[in-house]
Amino acid sequence: MEMNIAELKKGGFLKQLQKDYFAVRLRVAGGNLTLEQVETIHQVAKKYGKGYIHLTTRQGMEIPFIHFEHIDAVREELRAGGVELGVCGGTVRGVMACQGSYMCPHGHVDAKALSRQIDEQFFAAPVPGKFKISVAGCNRSCAKPQENDLGFGGVLRPALREKDCISCGLCADLCPVAAITMQDGYPLLSREKCIACGECVTACPSGAWREGEAGVRVWAGGRIGRDPKLGEVAISFMPITKIPAAIEASLAFFREHGRSKERFGKVIERIGWEKYREAMERATKKDA
């Protein structure tokens, strides 16, 4: 097998400083691996590497010190054990996610399940430059959606059942953006100020504040690296079912306007946020 560094990199093998050695990047969706996958990775790292693995900053995993001669064997043994290889270059990368509502009491959406669905549908899709996606279960942003090319953060529109309110004022005291004020003994919510964090629902001792509609806030254009910048809110509230449409619209915008190796945020800045938001609006409002 001839050594084609560019092709190997596309397939998840990253050239190391050490001559003829590579770190193999693995496909991980939302930071989850089964024990069977972990055992496969363990055996491959022990047999072909140096007996350890590297956890990346985006919940991924790499096996360092794979010699060029063992690349084919490593690829075959990993896949036989249910472990797919990661990707590099102009592709949709592995999806980050926090625990979300599956485990976390603060979560409004099941970030893990959403990350798996996104990974199944969009992983390795070709685009002009790297494209990173993240899903956070709530406004605490543990999965850092603002740092990704496209990020989704769980949000919750609270609903008040006034007859259950005991006029304690706790919701007004705890609201992080002062969107709730007490009037005539009852809470009044300003929808304009509300950031849909759901803190009032969690804190309410009588259950008067209840879960209304759950959805996601969409962030776009975030990036780390040599020119870091946090993303901006593209859609403040979107139904969960519209996530695939939002991703499709973003990738289409990237393919139409992006230059080779350009980051998505720079494409938006160059073409204009107004045009990008218009494209997102058209895509996510279809059949609404």
C-alpha positions in Angstrom: 0.0 0.0 0.0 1.4 3.4 -1.0 1.4 6.2 1.5 -1.0 8.9 0.4 -1.1 11.2 3.4 -4.0 13.3 2.2 -6.2 10.2 1.6 -5.2 8.7 4.9 -6.2 11.9 6.7 -9.6 11.9 5.0 -10.1 8.4 6.3 -9.2 9.3 9.9 -5.5 8.6 10.0 -3.6 11.7 11.2 0.2 11.9 10.6 2.2 12.1 13.7 5.6 13.8 14.3 7.2 10.4 14.6 8.1 9.0 11.2 5.5 6.5 9.7 3.2 6.7 12.7 -0.4 7.8 12.7 -3.2 8.5 15.2 -6.4 6.9 14.1 -9.5 9.1 14.8 -12.6 7.2 15.8 -16.3 8.0 15.1 -18.1 8.9 18.3 -21.5 10.4 18.4 -22.4 12.5 21.5 -19.6 11.0 23.6 -21.1 7.6 23.8 -19.5 4.2 23.2 -20.8 0.8 24.1 -18.7 -1.5 26.3 -18.2 -3.8 23.3 -16.8 -0.8 21.3 -14.5 0.1 24.2 -13.2 -3.4 24.4 -12.4 -3.4 20.7 -10.6 -0.1 21.0 -8.7 -1.4 24.0 -7.5 -4.5 22.1 -6.5 -2.5 19.0 -4.6 0.1 21.1 -2.9 -2.7 23.0 -2.0 -4.7 19.9 -1.0 -2.0 17.5 -0.5 1.2 19.5 1.2 2.0 22.8 -1.5 0.8 25.1 -3.4 4.0 25.6 -6.0 6.2 23.8 -6.4 10.0 23.6 -9.7 11.7 24.4 -10.2 14.7 22.2 -11.7 18.1 23.2 -14.9 17.3 21.3 -15.7 14.0 23.0 -13.9 12.0 20.3 -11.2 9.3 20.7 -7.9 8.6 19.0 -5.5 5.7 19.1 -2.0 7.1 18.7 1.2 5.4 17.4 -0.3 3.2 14.7 2.5 2.3 12.3 1.8 2.7 8.6 2.2 -1.0 8.0 -0.7 -1.8 10.4 -3.2 0.7 9.0 -5.2 -1.9 7.0 -5.3 -4.3 9.9 -6.3 -1.6 12.4 -9.1 -0.4 10.1 -10.5 -4.0 9.6 -10.3 -5.0 13.3 -12.0 -1.8 14.5 -14.8 -2.2 12.0 -15.2 -5.9 12.9 -15.8 -4.8 16.5 -18.4 -2.2 15.6 -16.0 0.9 15.7 -16.1 3.2 12.7 -13.3 5.6 11.8 -13.6 9.3 12.1 -13.1 11.9 9.3 -11.0 15.0 8.6 -11.1 17.7 6.0 -14.2 19.2 4.5 -16.8 17.1 6.1 -19.4 17.1 8.9 -17.5 15.9 11.9 -18.6 13.9 15.0 -21.5 15.5 17.0 -21.0 16.7 20.5 -23.7 16.4 23.2 -24.3 16.6 26.9 -26.6 14.2 28.8 -29.7 16.3 28.2 -33.1 15.3 29.5 -32.2 11.6 29.4 -30.3 12.0 32.7 -29.9 15.6 33.6 -32.6 17.3 35.7 -32.0 20.6 33.8 -32.3 19.1 30.3 -35.2 20.1 28.1 -34.3 17.9 25.1 -32.6 14.5 24.9 -29.3 15.7 23.5 -27.8 12.2 23.3 -30.6 10.9 21.2 -30.5 13.9 18.9 -26.8 13.6 18.5 -27.1 10.0 17.4 -29.9 11.0 14.9 -27.8 13.8 13.5 -24.7 11.6 13.2 -26.6 8.9 11.4 -28.0 11.4 8.8 -25.1 13.8 8.3 -21.8 12.3 9.5 -19.0 12.8 6.8 -21.3 14.8 4.5 -19.0 16.8 2.2 -18.7 20.5 2.6 -16.1 23.1 1.6 -14.5 23.1 5.1 -14.8 21.3 8.4 -18.3 21.5 9.9 -18.9 20.8 13.6 -22.3 20.3 15.3 -23.2 20.3 19.0 -26.3 19.6 21.0 -26.9 21.0 24.5 -29.9 20.0 26.6 -30.5 23.4 28.1 -29.2 27.0 28.4 -26.3 26.0 30.6 -24.6 25.0 27.3 -22.4 22.2 28.7 -21.9 21.0 25.1 -20.8 24.5 24.0 -23.2 25.0 21.0 -21.9 28.6 20.7 -18.4 27.3 19.8 -19.6 25.1 16.9 -20.4 25.8 13.2 -24.0 24.9 14.1 -25.2 24.4 17.7 -28.6 23.5 19.2 -29.5 24.3 22.8 -32.6 23.0 24.5 -35.1 25.7 25.5 -38.5 25.5 27.2 -41.4 28.0 27.0 -43.0 28.0 30.5 -46.7 27.9 31.0 -48.5 29.2 34.2 -51.5 27.6 35.8 -52.6 30.5 37.9 -54.9 28.5 40.2 -51.9 26.5 41.6 -49.8 29.6 42.3 -49.2 30.3 46.0 -47.8 33.8 45.3 -44.4 33.0 46.9 -42.5 35.0 44.3 -39.6 32.5 44.1 -39.8 32.4 40.3 -39.4 36.2 40.1 -36.4 36.0 42.5 -34.7 33.3 40.6 -35.3 34.4 37.0 -31.8 35.1 35.6 -33.0 37.8 33.2 -35.7 39.4 35.4 -38.4 38.3 32.9 -40.9 37.6 35.7 -42.4 40.3 37.9 -45.1 40.0 40.6 -48.3 41.9 40.0 -51.3 41.6 42.3 -49.7 38.6 44.0 -49.2 36.7 40.8 -46.2 36.3 38.4 -46.3 38.1 35.1 -43.9 36.8 32.4 -42.4 39.0 29.8 -42.0 36.8 26.7 -39.7 39.4 25.1 -37.2 39.1 28.0 -37.7 35.3 28.6 -34.7 33.2 27.5 -36.7 29.9 27.8 -34.3 28.5 30.4 -37.1 26.8 32.4 -35.7 27.8 35.8 -39.1 29.0 36.9 -40.5 25.5 36.1 -37.8 23.8 38.1 -38.0 26.1 41.1 -41.8 26.4 41.4 -42.8 24.7 44.7 -46.5 24.3 43.8 -46.1 23.2 40.2 -47.9 26.4 39.0 -45.2 26.9 36.4 -45.3 24.0 34.0 -43.5 22.8 31.0 -44.9 24.4 27.9 -43.4 23.8 24.4 -39.9 22.4 24.3 -37.6 23.3 21.4 -34.1 24.4 20.6 -32.3 27.7 20.1 -30.1 27.5 17.0 -26.5 29.0 17.1 -24.4 29.3 14.0 -21.0 30.4 12.9 -19.0 29.6 16.1 -15.4 28.5 15.9 -12.2 27.9 17.9 -8.7 27.8 16.5 -6.5 30.6 15.3 -9.3 33.1 14.9 -11.9 32.1 17.6 -15.4 33.6 17.7 -18.6 32.6 19.4 -21.6 32.0 17.1 -24.7 34.0 16.9 -28.3 33.1 17.5 -29.8 32.2 14.1 -33.2 31.1 15.4 -34.3 31.8 19.0 -36.9 29.1 19.2 -37.4 26.1 16.8 -39.3 22.9 17.2 -37.0 19.8 17.6 -38.5 18.2 14.5 -37.0 21.0 12.4 -33.4 20.2 13.3 -32.7 18.1 10.1 -34.1 20.9 7.9 -31.9 23.5 9.7 -28.8 21.4 9.1 -29.7 20.7 5.5 -30.2 24.5 4.9 -26.9 25.3 6.6 -25.0 22.7 4.6 -26.6 23.9 1.4 -25.7 27.5 2.2 -22.1 26.4 2.9 -21.8 24.5 -0.3 -23.2 27.3 -2.4 -21.1 30.1 -0.9 -18.2 28.5 0.8 -14.6 28.5 -0.3 -12.2 25.6 0.1 -11.2 25.2 3.8 -13.2 28.3 4.8 -15.0 28.1 8.1 -18.8 28.4 8.1 -18.9 31.5 10.3 -16.7 33.3 7.9 -18.9 32.4 5.0 -21.9 33.8 6.9 -20.0 37.0 7.7 -18.9 37.4 4.0 -22.4 36.7 2.5 -24.4 38.3 5.3 -26.3 37.1 8.3 -29.6 38.4 6.8 -29.2 36.0 3.8 -28.4 33.1 6.0 -31.3 33.7 8.3 -33.6 34.0 5.4 -32.4 30.6 4.1 -33.0 29.1 7.5 -36.4 30.7 7.8 -37.5 29.3 4.5 -36.3 25.8 5.3 -37.6 25.5 8.8 -41.0 27.1 8.1 -41.9 24.6 5.3 -44.9 22.5 6.2 -45.0 24.1 9.7 
